[in-house]
Amino acid sequence: MVIAEPEERAVRHYRRTSWISSVPLLAFVVMAYAAFATAGADFVLTRFSVAMPSGGVWQITLGDMMFGFSLIVLFFEILKSTRTGGNSVADHALSVIVFVACLILFLVWPPAATSLFFLIMLTSLICVVAGFSVTLRSARRDYAVGSDT
């Protein structure tokens, strides 16, 4: 009589992540724009000036600062899109929702009909496209590494 040893099962360890890690960071930029626009902020008024070595003066506006912040947030969103797993699907879906919300606001809300908000919306679109592209590329790479051929 042959006694078969029980096979060891691979134990899967699930890392718990907070739901906040799935929230698109660009949503905060859109909410900040909406808050400033609702409060009546002037996005083209010079907030401060920087004297340049060339003798010129760099005039920095609230709009410049918001767009610069949205580009920094875009960088971190692209870094977030390199994660794999179940949360990445939710992250991409929420990014699409943020883009659609930006598009609707741009079309129907008069304070959002500005070049600054268009650039923020474009940043959101780049986030969606880059997120899907990076995820597909990394999934293809993972599939190629894990295949037996």
Secondary structure, DSSP 8 states (H G I E B T S, - for coil): ------------------GGGGS-THHHHHHHHHHHHHTT--TTSEEEEEE-TTS-EEEEEHHHHHHHHHHHHHHHHHHHTT--SHHHHHHHHHHHHHHHHHHHHHHH-GGG-SHHHHHHHHHHHHHHHHHHHHHHHHHHHHHHHH---
